[in-house]
Amino acid sequence: MDHSAPMLASFEALPDMLTAKDLEAVLQIDRKTIDTNDQRGLIPYMRIASNVRFYKQQVMRWLEERSFQPRLVHGKGAKRQ
């Protein structure tokens, strides 16, 4: 089951330029966490005077790069690498 599909669908409906409040709603993480991550340079953003904005496509790419993809295990007793 793909749990990311509803999030990505709602993400696609957003404008190209996002606020931290937009990300908070879609990613369901606290605004303080978003602020901390952009201050530490962990999430792509741009600053316009004192305002922080996020390009939707950059954030989507950033999320994809951090997405965990489990290894397939073939049969009982499969060797770990």
Phi and psi restraints in degrees (range 20) as a CNS / XPLOR table:
assign (resid 1 and name C) (resid 2 and name N)
       (resid 2 and name CA) (resid 2 and name C) 1.0 -98.0 20.0 2
assign (resid 2 and name N) (resid 2 and name CA)
       (resid 2 and name C) (resid 3 and name N) 1.0 102.1 20.0 2
assign (resid 2 and name C) (resid 3 and name N)
       (resid 3 and name CA) (resid 3 and name C) 1.0 -77.1 20.0 2
assign (resid 3 and name N) (resid 3 and name CA)
       (resid 3 and name C) (resid 4 and name N) 1.0 -14.8 20.0 2
assign (resid 3 and name C) (resid 4 and name N)
       (resid 4 and name CA) (resid 4 and name C) 1.0 -81.4 20.0 2
assign (resid 4 and name N) (resid 4 and name CA)
       (resid 4 and name C) (resid 5 and name N) 1.0 -16.4 20.0 2
assign (resid 4 and name C) (resid 5 and name N)
       (resid 5 and name CA) (resid 5 and name C) 1.0 -57.8 20.0 2
assign (resid 5 and name N) (resid 5 and name CA)
       (resid 5 and name C) (resid 6 and name N) 1.0 -48.7 20.0 2
assign (resid 5 and name C) (resid 6 and name N)
       (resid 6 and name CA) (resid 6 and name C) 1.0 -62.0 20.0 2
assign (resid 6 and name N) (resid 6 and name CA)
       (resid 6 and name C) (resid 7 and name N) 1.0 -39.3 20.0 2
assign (resid 6 and name C) (resid 7 and name N)
       (resid 7 and name CA) (resid 7 and name C) 1.0 -63.9 20.0 2
assign (resid 7 and name N) (resid 7 and name CA)
       (resid 7 and name C) (resid 8 and name N) 1.0 -44.8 20.0 2
assign (resid 7 and name C) (resid 8 and name N)
       (resid 8 and name CA) (resid 8 and name C) 1.0 -66.4 20.0 2
assign (resid 8 and name N) (resid 8 and name CA)
       (resid 8 and name C) (resid 9 and name N) 1.0 -36.1 20.0 2
assign (resid 8 and name C) (resid 9 and name N)
       (resid 9 and name CA) (resid 9 and name C) 1.0 -63.8 20.0 2
assign (resid 9 and name N) (resid 9 and name CA)
       (resid 9 and name C) (resid 10 and name N) 1.0 -44.0 20.0 2
assign (resid 9 and name C) (resid 10 and name N)
       (resid 10 and name CA) (resid 10 and name C) 1.0 -70.7 20.0 2
assign (resid 10 and name N) (resid 10 and name CA)
       (resid 10 and name C) (resid 11 and name N) 1.0 -31.3 20.0 2
assign (resid 10 and name C) (resid 11 and name N)
       (resid 11 and name CA) (resid 11 and name C) 1.0 -65.8 20.0 2
assign (resid 11 and name N) (resid 11 and name CA)
       (resid 11 and name C) (resid 12 and name N) 1.0 -41.7 20.0 2
assign (resid 11 and name C) (resid 12 and name N)
       (resid 12 and name CA) (resid 12 and name C) 1.0 -62.3 20.0 2
assign (resid 12 and name N) (resid 12 and name CA)
       (resid 12 and name C) (resid 13 and name N) 1.0 -30.5 20.0 2
assign (resid 12 and name C) (resid 13 and name N)
       (resid 13 and name CA) (resid 13 and name C) 1.0 -75.4 20.0 2
assign (resid 13 and name N) (resid 13 and name CA)
       (resid 13 and name C) (resid 14 and name N) 1.0 -13.1 20.0 2
assign (resid 13 and name C) (resid 14 and name N)
       (resid 14 and name CA) (resid 14 and name C) 1.0 -75.6 20.0 2
assign (resid 14 and name N) (resid 14 and name CA)
       (resid 14 and name C) (resid 15 and name N) 1.0 160.2 20.0 2
assign (resid 14 and name C) (resid 15 and name N)
       (resid 15 and name CA) (resid 15 and name C) 1.0 -67.3 20.0 2
assign (resid 15 and name N) (resid 15 and name CA)
       (resid 15 and name C) (resid 16 and name N) 1.0 167.3 20.0 2
assign (resid 15 and name C) (resid 16 and name N)
       (resid 16 and name CA) (resid 16 and name C) 1.0 -67.5 20.0 2
assign (resid 16 and name N) (resid 16 and name CA)
       (resid 16 and name C) (resid 17 and name N) 1.0 -28.5 20.0 2
assign (resid 16 and name C) (resid 17 and name N)
       (resid 17 and name CA) (resid 17 and name C) 1.0 -109.8 20.0 2
assign (resid 17 and name N) (resid 17 and name CA)
       (resid 17 and name C) (resid 18 and name N) 1.0 124.9 20.0 2
assign (resid 17 and name C) (resid 18 and name N)
       (resid 18 and name CA) (resid 18 and name C) 1.0 -115.5 20.0 2
assign (resid 18 and name N) (resid 18 and name CA)
       (resid 18 and name C) (resid 19 and name N) 1.0 152.7 20.0 2
assign (resid 18 and name C) (resid 19 and name N)
       (resid 19 and name CA) (resid 19 and name C) 1.0 -97.2 20.0 2
assign (resid 19 and name N) (resid 19 and name CA)
       (resid 19 and name C) (resid 20 and name N) 1.0 168.6 20.0 2
assign (resid 19 and name C) (resid 20 and name N)
       (resid 20 and name CA) (resid 20 and name C) 1.0 -61.5 20.0 2
assign (resid 20 and name N) (resid 20 and name CA)
       (resid 20 and name C) (resid 21 and name N) 1.0 -34.2 20.0 2
assign (resid 20 and name C) (resid 21 and name N)
       (resid 21 and name CA) (resid 21 and name C) 1.0 -63.9 20.0 2
assign (resid 21 and name N) (resid 21 and name CA)
       (resid 21 and name C) (resid 22 and name N) 1.0 -39.6 20.0 2
assign (resid 21 and name C) (resid 22 and name N)
       (resid 22 and name CA) (resid 22 and name C) 1.0 -59.8 20.0 2
assign (resid 22 and name N) (resid 22 and name CA)
       (resid 22 and name C) (resid 23 and name N) 1.0 -47.7 20.0 2
assign (resid 22 and name C) (resid 23 and name N)
       (resid 23 and name CA) (resid 23 and name C) 1.0 -64.1 20.0 2
assign (resid 23 and name N) (resid 23 and name CA)
       (resid 23 and name C) (resid 24 and name N) 1.0 -39.4 20.0 2
assign (resid 23 and name C) (resid 24 and name N)
       (resid 24 and name CA) (resid 24 and name C) 1.0 -57.2 20.0 2
assign (resid 24 and name N) (resid 24 and name CA)
       (resid 24 and name C) (resid 25 and name N) 1.0 -44.3 20.0 2
assign (resid 24 and name C) (resid 25 and name N)
       (resid 25 and name CA) (resid 25 and name C) 1.0 -69.1 20.0 2
assign (resid 25 and name N) (resid 25 and name CA)
       (resid 25 and name C) (resid 26 and name N) 1.0 -44.3 20.0 2
assign (resid 25 and name C) (resid 26 and name N)
       (resid 26 and name CA) (resid 26 and name C) 1.0 -76.7 20.0 2
assign (resid 26 and name N) (resid 26 and name CA)
       (resid 26 and name C) (resid 27 and name N) 1.0 -44.2 20.0 2
assign (resid 26 and name C) (resid 27 and name N)
       (resid 27 and name CA) (resid 27 and name C) 1.0 -83.7 20.0 2
assign (resid 27 and name N) (resid 27 and name CA)
       (resid 27 and name C) (resid 28 and name N) 1.0 -13.6 20.0 2
assign (resid 27 and name C) (resid 28 and name N)
       (resid 28 and name CA) (resid 28 and name C) 1.0 57.2 20.0 2
assign (resid 28 and name N) (resid 28 and name CA)
       (resid 28 and name C) (resid 29 and name N) 1.0 45.5 20.0 2
assign (resid 28 and name C) (resid 29 and name N)
       (resid 29 and name CA) (resid 29 and name C) 1.0 -127.1 20.0 2
assign (resid 29 and name N) (resid 29 and name CA)
       (resid 29 and name C) (resid 30 and name N) 1.0 154.2 20.0 2
assign (resid 29 and name C) (resid 30 and name N)
       (resid 30 and name CA) (resid 30 and name C) 1.0 -63.7 20.0 2
assign (resid 30 and name N) (resid 30 and name CA)
       (resid 30 and name C) (resid 31 and name N) 1.0 143.4 20.0 2
assign (resid 30 and name C) (resid 31 and name N)
       (resid 31 and name CA) (resid 31 and name C) 1.0 -57.2 20.0 2
assign (resid 31 and name N) (resid 31 and name CA)
       (resid 31 and name C) (resid 32 and name N) 1.0 -36.7 20.0 2
assign (resid 31 and name C) (resid 32 and name N)
       (resid 32 and name CA) (resid 32 and name C) 1.0 -62.6 20.0 2
assign (resid 32 and name N) (resid 32 and name CA)
       (resid 32 and name C) (resid 33 and name N) 1.0 -35.7 20.0 2
assign (resid 32 and name C) (resid 33 and name N)
       (resid 33 and name CA) (resid 33 and name C) 1.0 -66.2 20.0 2
assign (resid 33 and name N) (resid 33 and name CA)
       (resid 33 and name C) (resid 34 and name N) 1.0 -42.1 20.0 2
assign (resid 33 and name C) (resid 34 and name N)
       (resid 34 and name CA) (resid 34 and name C) 1.0 -62.2 20.0 2
assign (resid 34 and name N) (resid 34 and name CA)
       (resid 34 and name C) (resid 35 and name N) 1.0 -47.2 20.0 2
assign (resid 34 and name C) (resid 35 and name N)
       (resid 35 and name CA) (resid 35 and name C) 1.0 -59.7 20.0 2
assign (resid 35 and name N) (resid 35 and name CA)
       (resid 35 and name C) (resid 36 and name N) 1.0 -44.1 20.0 2
assign (resid 35 and name C) (resid 36 and name N)
       (resid 36 and name CA) (resid 36 and name C) 1.0 -62.3 20.0 2
assign (resid 36 and name N) (resid 36 and name CA)
       (resid 36 and name C) (resid 37 and name N) 1.0 -43.1 20.0 2
assign (resid 36 and name C) (resid 37 and name N)
       (resid 37 and name CA) (resid 37 and name C) 1.0 -66.0 20.0 2
assign (resid 37 and name N) (resid 37 and name CA)
       (resid 37 and name C) (resid 38 and name N) 1.0 -38.2 20.0 2
assign (resid 37 and name C) (resid 38 and name N)
       (resid 38 and name CA) (resid 38 and name C) 1.0 -73.3 20.0 2
assign (resid 38 and name N) (resid 38 and name CA)
       (resid 38 and name C) (resid 39 and name N) 1.0 -35.3 20.0 2
assign (resid 38 and name C) (resid 39 and name N)
       (resid 39 and name CA) (resid 39 and name C) 1.0 -63.9 20.0 2
assign (resid 39 and name N) (resid 39 and name CA)
       (resid 39 and name C) (resid 40 and name N) 1.0 -33.0 20.0 2
assign (resid 39 and name C) (resid 40 and name N)
       (resid 40 and name CA) (resid 40 and name C) 1.0 -87.7 20.0 2
assign (resid 40 and name N) (resid 40 and name CA)
       (resid 40 and name C) (resid 41 and name N) 1.0 -0.9 20.0 2
assign (resid 40 and name C) (resid 41 and name N)
       (resid 41 and name CA) (resid 41 and name C) 1.0 74.1 20.0 2
assign (resid 41 and name N) (resid 41 and name CA)
       (resid 41 and name C) (resid 42 and name N) 1.0 26.1 20.0 2
assign (resid 41 and name C) (resid 42 and name N)
       (resid 42 and name CA) (resid 42 and name C) 1.0 -93.4 20.0 2
assign (resid 42 and name N) (resid 42 and name CA)
       (resid 42 and name C) (resid 43 and name N) 1.0 -14.8 20.0 2
assign (resid 42 and name C) (resid 43 and name N)
       (resid 43 and name CA) (resid 43 and name C) 1.0 -130.2 20.0 2
assign (resid 43 and name N) (resid 43 and name CA)
       (resid 43 and name C) (resid 44 and name N) 1.0 138.6 20.0 2
assign (resid 43 and name C) (resid 44 and name N)
       (resid 44 and name CA) (resid 44 and name C) 1.0 -68.3 20.0 2
assign (resid 44 and name N) (resid 44 and name CA)
       (resid 44 and name C) (resid 45 and name N) 1.0 134.5 20.0 2
assign (resid 44 and name C) (resid 45 and name N)
       (resid 45 and name CA) (resid 45 and name C) 1.0 -153.6 20.0 2
assign (resid 45 and name N) (resid 45 and name CA)
       (resid 45 and name C) (resid 46 and name N) 1.0 171.7 20.0 2
assign (resid 45 and name C) (resid 46 and name N)
       (resid 46 and name CA) (resid 46 and name C) 1.0 -134.8 20.0 2
assign (resid 46 and name N) (resid 46 and name CA)
       (resid 46 and name C) (resid 47 and name N) 1.0 151.1 20.0 2
assign (resid 46 and name C) (resid 47 and name N)
       (resid 47 and name CA) (resid 47 and name C) 1.0 -113.9 20.0 2
assign (resid 47 and name N) (resid 47 and name CA)
       (resid 47 and name C) (resid 48 and name N) 1.0 131.1 20.0 2
assign (resid 47 and name C) (resid 48 and name N)
       (resid 48 and name CA) (resid 48 and name C) 1.0 -119.2 20.0 2
assign (resid 48 and name N) (resid 48 and name CA)
       (resid 48 and name C) (resid 49 and name N) 1.0 103.8 20.0 2
assign (resid 48 and name C) (resid 49 and name N)
       (resid 49 and name CA) (resid 49 and name C) 1.0 55.7 20.0 2
assign (resid 49 and name N) (resid 49 and name CA)
       (resid 49 and name C) (resid 50 and name N) 1.0 -120.9 20.0 2
assign (resid 49 and name C) (resid 50 and name N)
       (resid 50 and name CA) (resid 50 and name C) 1.0 -95.2 20.0 2
assign (resid 50 and name N) (resid 50 and name CA)
       (resid 50 and name C) (resid 51 and name N) 1.0 4.4 20.0 2
assign (resid 50 and name C) (resid 51 and name N)
       (resid 51 and name CA) (resid 51 and name C) 1.0 -96.4 20.0 2
assign (resid 51 and name N) (resid 51 and name CA)
       (resid 51 and name C) (resid 52 and name N) 1.0 136.2 20.0 2
assign (resid 51 and name C) (resid 52 and name N)
       (resid 52 and name CA) (resid 52 and name C) 1.0 -104.7 20.0 2
assign (resid 52 and name N) (resid 52 and name CA)
       (resid 52 and name C) (resid 53 and name N) 1.0 132.8 20.0 2
assign (resid 52 and name C) (resid 53 and name N)
       (resid 53 and name CA) (resid 53 and name C) 1.0 -131.9 20.0 2
assign (resid 53 and name N) (resid 53 and name CA)
       (resid 53 and name C) (resid 54 and name N) 1.0 157.1 20.0 2
assign (resid 53 and name C) (resid 54 and name N)
       (resid 54 and name CA) (resid 54 and name C) 1.0 -126.7 20.0 2
assign (resid 54 and name N) (resid 54 and name CA)
       (resid 54 and name C) (resid 55 and name N) 1.0 130.6 20.0 2
assign (resid 54 and name C) (resid 55 and name N)
       (resid 55 and name CA) (resid 55 and name C) 1.0 -78.6 20.0 2
assign (resid 55 and name N) (resid 55 and name CA)
       (resid 55 and name C) (resid 56 and name N) 1.0 124.8 20.0 2
assign (resid 55 and name C) (resid 56 and name N)
       (resid 56 and name CA) (resid 56 and name C) 1.0 -54.6 20.0 2
assign (resid 56 and name N) (resid 56 and name CA)
       (resid 56 and name C) (resid 57 and name N) 1.0 -46.5 20.0 2
assign (resid 56 and name C) (resid 57 and name N)
       (resid 57 and name CA) (resid 57 and name C) 1.0 -63.6 20.0 2
assign (resid 57 and name N) (resid 57 and name CA)
       (resid 57 and name C) (resid 58 and name N) 1.0 -37.9 20.0 2
assign (resid 57 and name C) (resid 58 and name N)
       (resid 58 and name CA) (resid 58 and name C) 1.0 -66.2 20.0 2
assign (resid 58 and name N) (resid 58 and name CA)
       (resid 58 and name C) (resid 59 and name N) 1.0 -40.6 20.0 2
assign (resid 58 and name C) (resid 59 and name N)
       (resid 59 and name CA) (resid 59 and name C) 1.0 -66.8 20.0 2
assign (resid 59 and name N) (resid 59 and name CA)
       (resid 59 and name C) (resid 60 and name N) 1.0 -41.0 20.0 2
assign (resid 59 and name C) (resid 60 and name N)
       (resid 60 and name CA) (resid 60 and name C) 1.0 -61.8 20.0 2
assign (resid 60 and name N) (resid 60 and name CA)
       (resid 60 and name C) (resid 61 and name N) 1.0 -43.8 20.0 2
assign (resid 60 and name C) (resid 61 and name N)
       (resid 61 and name CA) (resid 61 and name C) 1.0 -63.3 20.0 2
assign (resid 61 and name N) (resid 61 and name CA)
       (resid 61 and name C) (resid 62 and name N) 1.0 -42.0 20.0 2
assign (resid 61 and name C) (resid 62 and name N)
       (resid 62 and name CA) (resid 62 and name C) 1.0 -60.3 20.0 2
assign (resid 62 and name N) (resid 62 and name CA)
       (resid 62 and name C) (resid 63 and name N) 1.0 -43.5 20.0 2
assign (resid 62 and name C) (resid 63 and name N)
       (resid 63 and name CA) (resid 63 and name C) 1.0 -64.8 20.0 2
assign (resid 63 and name N) (resid 63 and name CA)
       (resid 63 and name C) (resid 64 and name N) 1.0 -43.5 20.0 2
assign (resid 63 and name C) (resid 64 and name N)
       (resid 64 and name CA) (resid 64 and name C) 1.0 -61.5 20.0 2
assign (resid 64 and name N) (resid 64 and name CA)
       (resid 64 and name C) (resid 65 and name N) 1.0 -39.2 20.0 2
assign (resid 64 and name C) (resid 65 and name N)
       (resid 65 and name CA) (resid 65 and name C) 1.0 -65.3 20.0 2
assign (resid 65 and name N) (resid 65 and name CA)
       (resid 65 and name C) (resid 66 and name N) 1.0 -25.3 20.0 2
assign (resid 65 and name C) (resid 66 and name N)
       (resid 66 and name CA) (resid 66 and name C) 1.0 -102.3 20.0 2
assign (resid 66 and name N) (resid 66 and name CA)
       (resid 66 and name C) (resid 67 and name N) 1.0 4.0 20.0 2
assign (resid 66 and name C) (resid 67 and name N)
       (resid 67 and name CA) (resid 67 and name C) 1.0 -73.4 20.0 2
assign (resid 67 and name N) (resid 67 and name CA)
       (resid 67 and name C) (resid 68 and name N) 1.0 132.3 20.0 2
assign (resid 67 and name C) (resid 68 and name N)
       (resid 68 and name CA) (resid 68 and name C) 1.0 -86.1 20.0 2
assign (resid 68 and name N) (resid 68 and name CA)
       (resid 68 and name C) (resid 69 and name N) 1.0 128.6 20.0 2
assign (resid 68 and name C) (resid 69 and name N)
       (resid 69 and name CA) (resid 69 and name C) 1.0 -117.6 20.0 2
assign (resid 69 and name N) (resid 69 and name CA)
       (resid 69 and name C) (resid 70 and name N) 1.0 107.9 20.0 2
assign (resid 69 and name C) (resid 70 and name N)
       (resid 70 and name CA) (resid 70 and name C) 1.0 -65.6 20.0 2
assign (resid 70 and name N) (resid 70 and name CA)
       (resid 70 and name C) (resid 71 and name N) 1.0 149.6 20.0 2
assign (resid 70 and name C) (resid 71 and name N)
       (resid 71 and name CA) (resid 71 and name C) 1.0 -73.9 20.0 2
assign (resid 71 and name N) (resid 71 and name CA)
       (resid 71 and name C) (resid 72 and name N) 1.0 147.1 20.0 2
assign (resid 71 and name C) (resid 72 and name N)
       (resid 72 and name CA) (resid 72 and name C) 1.0 -80.9 20.0 2
assign (resid 72 and name N) (resid 72 and name CA)
       (resid 72 and name C) (resid 73 and name N) 1.0 135.5 20.0 2
assign (resid 72 and name C) (resid 73 and name N)
       (resid 73 and name CA) (resid 73 and name C) 1.0 -107.9 20.0 2
assign (resid 73 and name N) (resid 73 and name CA)
       (resid 73 and name C) (resid 74 and name N) 1.0 124.3 20.0 2
assign (resid 73 and name C) (resid 74 and name N)
       (resid 74 and name CA) (resid 74 and name C) 1.0 -100.3 20.0 2
assign (resid 74 and name N) (resid 74 and name CA)
       (resid 74 and name C) (resid 75 and name N) 1.0 102.9 20.0 2
assign (resid 74 and name C) (resid 75 and name N)
       (resid 75 and name CA) (resid 75 and name C) 1.0 78.5 20.0 2
assign (resid 75 and name N) (resid 75 and name CA)
       (resid 75 and name C) (resid 76 and name N) 1.0 163.5 20.0 2
assign (resid 75 and name C) (resid 76 and name N)
       (resid 76 and name CA) (resid 76 and name C) 1.0 -69.3 20.0 2
assign (resid 76 and name N) (resid 76 and name CA)
       (resid 76 and name C) (resid 77 and name N) 1.0 137.7 20.0 2
assign (resid 76 and name C) (resid 77 and name N)
       (resid 77 and name CA) (resid 77 and name C) 1.0 78.0 20.0 2
assign (resid 77 and name N) (resid 77 and name CA)
       (resid 77 and name C) (resid 78 and name N) 1.0 19.0 20.0 2
assign (resid 77 and name C) (resid 78 and name N)
       (resid 78 and name CA) (resid 78 and name C) 1.0 -61.6 20.0 2
assign (resid 78 and name N) (resid 78 and name CA)
       (resid 78 and name C) (resid 79 and name N) 1.0 142.7 20.0 2
assign (resid 78 and name C) (resid 79 and name N)
       (resid 79 and name CA) (resid 79 and name C) 1.0 -73.5 20.0 2
assign (resid 79 and name N) (resid 79 and name CA)
       (resid 79 and name C) (resid 80 and name N) 1.0 141.4 20.0 2
assign (resid 79 and name C) (resid 80 and name N)
       (resid 80 and name CA) (resid 80 and name C) 1.0 -87.1 20.0 2
assign (resid 80 and name N) (resid 80 and name CA)
       (resid 80 and name C) (resid 81 and name N) 1.0 147.8 20.0 2
